[in-house]
């Protein structure tokens, strides 16, 4: 297992370095002059632009700029204009000239809470509903659940979000409208404020996982080893959970690992729908404000989170199926 994890971690480091290199090139080499973007729309004085070039270190070779950026993330850096940027340093925002890292740490709990809460919701609901459908294969419950899953997979967050707020928050008063979490000071209020956003975000996912889990379970139940277990006198329930579910679990975990990027995308849309202030809202505002350092920092931060979660998914996969450790 240690060798398996070592390979995965080393591979993740290579992937993150590649992502940072491509991101840095796209944001600071290909687009319009970053110095002019930092200066503002009314910046027309060449001397001012030249001074900003020096202040941002843009007069250095590209490889030197990239190395300084990567080094700053781990050990901090002194900017060419004399400002000190402690580690992890992602630079300074073009909008308010403030360090980017404190803004990221202020926003990421909302996005992370939505991603984790929504994932937990759609895995429990989707996998559970799919298992029940496979258990009741061909019966009324199976047909109804399949129809509900098809409808759920067809709707979008920005459509069902306002409907859910109007029904469950405004009319019935069962759930909170949704607000940013403050886990340190109010964990109960943070939990209640994320229930509705997480459930709304999970709808399109659990609908898909319900159908896929049902298909995987039905396929497993038709395998030869399942029929052999039943012929030996094992109960249907034992065979269902001990053999069929374990066989389907590896595929479900693989699908979940592939869907991690979509989970973060769903969190961004959910933030906009419920007026939450997470990384998604921060990224949108950075794009609208042409804040290149903030955009790049959000992209690298999100990519790092996805890579870390993929390592955790691979670890769970290896625990369920030991053969994966040898691959």
N, C-alpha and C positions, 0 to 999 in steps of 0.2 A: 504493500500500500504506500509506503514511504517513497519508493522509486516512482510509482505512478503519480503521486502528488508532486514530486520534484519535476517530472517531465511537464506536467500541466502548468505549474507555476512558471517554469522557464519559458514555455511556449506563450504564456500570457504576457510575460515581460517583453518578448519580441513583438507580439501583436500591439501592445500599448506603445512601444517605441515607434513602430510603423505608423500607428494612428497619429501620434503627435507630430511626426515628420510630415506626413501628408497634410494634416490640418494646418500646421505652421506655414507650409508652402502655399496652400490655397488662400489663407487669410492674409498673409503678409507679403507675398510675392506677386500673385496673379491679379488681385483687385486694384482699385485706384490707390493712389499714394496714401498709406496709413497716416502720414504726418498731416496731410490736408484734412483727412477725416477727423483727426484729433483736434485740429485747429478750429474746425467749424465751417459752416457754409460760407461765411463772409471773409474767409482768410484768403487774401490775394497778395500779401506782401511776401516776396521771395525770401527775404532775410528771416522773416518769422518762420516760414516753412523750413528753412535750412536749420534754424536753431532747434526746432522741434525734432527734425531728423537726428540731430546730435543728442538731444535729451532722451530720445527713445532708443538710441543706439542703432538707428537705421542706416547710418553711414558706415557701419562695419560690414564685412563680408557676410553673406547669408549663413554660411556654416557656423560662423562665430556667433551670430545672433541666435541661431537654433541651440547651440551648445550652452550659451548663457541662459537661455530660457529653461532648458532641461535642468541645468545645474541649480537654477534658482528654485525650482520646485522642491528639490531635496535639501539644499543647504541655504537657500535665500540668496540675495544678491544686492549689490549696491548699484542703483541705476546710474547711467551716465550723467544725470543732472544732480547727483549727490543724494537722492532720496534712498533711504534704507527700506528694503522689502524683505521682511523675515520669511523663513520657510514655513509652509509651502508658498512660494511666490509665483502667482500667475500674472503678475504685472499690475497696472493701474487702469481703471476704467477711463474711457474717453469722455464719458458723460460727467462724472463728478470728481475725477482724478483721485479716487480713493482706492486702496488695495482691494483686490477682487476676492481674495480668500474669505475675509469676514462675511461678505455678502453671500458667498456660496454656503458657508456653514449656517447662515441664518435661514436660507431657503431650502436646503436639502432635506431637513426632517419632514417637511410636508410631502415632497415627492416620494421619498423613501417610505413614508407611512402609507401613502396611497398605493404604491407598488406592492408592498408586503401585504397590506390588508386586502387589497383587491385580489392578489394571487391566492391568498388563503381562502377567500370567499369562493372564487371560481373553481379552485381545486376541490374543496369540500362539496360544493353544490353540484358541480359538473361531474366529477368522478362518482359521487354518491348516486346521482340520478342515472348515470350510465350503468352503474352496477345493478341498480334496481330494475332498469329496463332489460338488461341481459338476464336477470333472474326471472323476470316475468315475460320472457321473450314470446312474442306473438299474441299476448293478452291485451286487454283494454288499457292497462297502465302503460304498457310499452308503446302502444299507438299514440296515446295522449301525450306522453313525455316526448316522443319523437316530434310530434307536431309543435309542442311548445318550444322545443330546442330550435326547430327550423325558423319559427317566428322570432325568437330571441336573437338568432344569428343574423337576422335581416335588419334589425334596428341599429341606430347609432347613439352614441353617448349624448351628443348635443340635442337629440330628439327626446330621449326618455328622461334625461336629466331634469329639464324644466317640469315635465309631467310628474316625476317622482317628488320634486320639491312641492308642487302645488297640491298633490294628493296626500303624501305622508307627513309633510311638515306644516303646510298652511291649513289644510282642511281637517285632517285627522289629528295632527299634533303628536304623532307617534315618534317621530324622529327629528333630530336637529337639522337645520338648514345646511349645515356644513361650515366649518371654520378651520383656520390653521391650528395645528396642534401645539400645545405647550406642555410637553410631557413632564418636564421637570417640576412645574408648579401646579399643574392641574391635569393629572393623568386621566381621571374619570371624564372630565369635560372634553379632553382631547379625543378620547375613545368615542364618545357620543357624537362629537362633531365630525367624525370620519366614517361613521357607519353608513350613512346614506350615500356619500360619494363612492365609497368602496363597493357597495352593493350595485350601484349604477354602473361603475366601471367593469364590474365582473360579468355583467349580463352577456355581452357578446362573446366573452371567453368561455363561460361555463356552458353556453349553448353548444359551442364547438366541442368542448371536452366531453360533454354528455354523449354526443353522437360518436366521437372517436372511442371513448371508453366502452360504449356498448358494442361497437364493432370488434374491438380488440378482445373483449370478454367472450363474445359469441364465437370468435375464431379460436380462442384458447379452449373453450368448452368442447370444440369438435376435434381436438387433438387426440392422438392415440393414447398418450399417457393418462389423459383424463378418463377415457373409457376403461383403461386398465385399472385405475384407482377405484372406479365405481364397481368394476367386476370383482375387486377384492373385498367389497362390502363396506367401503368407506361411505359415510353419509354425504348427501349432496351438498350440504352446507360446508362441511369440512373441505371437500374437494373444491368448492367454489372459491373459498377464501385462501386455502393453503396452496393450491396449485394454479388455478385459473387467474386469480388476482395477481399472484406473484409473477406469472408469465407476462401479464399485461402491464405491470407496473414499470418495467424497464422502458417500454415504448412510450408510456405516458410521461416519464421523466425526460426522455429524449425530446419529445414534442414541447415540453415545458421549457427546456433549455433553448430551443429554437425560438420560442415565443417571447423570450425575455425582452428583446428589443421592442416588440409590439406592446408589452406591458408598460414600458416607460412611455411609449407614444400615447397609450390610453390614459396614463396619468397626466400627461400634458393637456389633453383635451378635457379631462375631468376638472383640472384646475381652472381652465377658462370657463367651463360650464357653471361651476359652483363659486367662482370668484376667489379661489384660493391663491396663495402667493408662494409658489414653489419654483423649481428650476425651469419648468415649462413656461410660466409667465415671465420669468427672468430672461429666458432665451428669446421669447417673442419681443420683449421690450428692447433687448440688445440689438436684434435685427432691425427693428424700426428706427432705433437711434444710431445705427451704424457703429455700434460699440464693438469693434473687432476683438479686443482682448477678452471681453466678457463672453462673447459668442464662443471663442476658442476654449475658454476655461470651462464653460458649461458642457461643450462637446467632449472634452477630454475627461471631465469628471463623470459624465454619464457613461462614456465608453468604459472607463475603469470600473464603474459599478456593475455594468453588464458582464465584463470579463470575470470579475470576482464571483458574481452569482453563477456564472457558467462553471467555474471551478467547483463550487459547492454542489451544483447539479451533477457534474461528472463524478464527484466523490460519492454522492448518494447512489448513482448508477453503478459504480464499482462495488459498493457494499451489497447491492441487490444481486448483481451478476458478477461474481469474481473473475470470470473470463475476461472482462474488460480490462482488468489490471495488467494483463499480459499483452494487450494490443499497443 
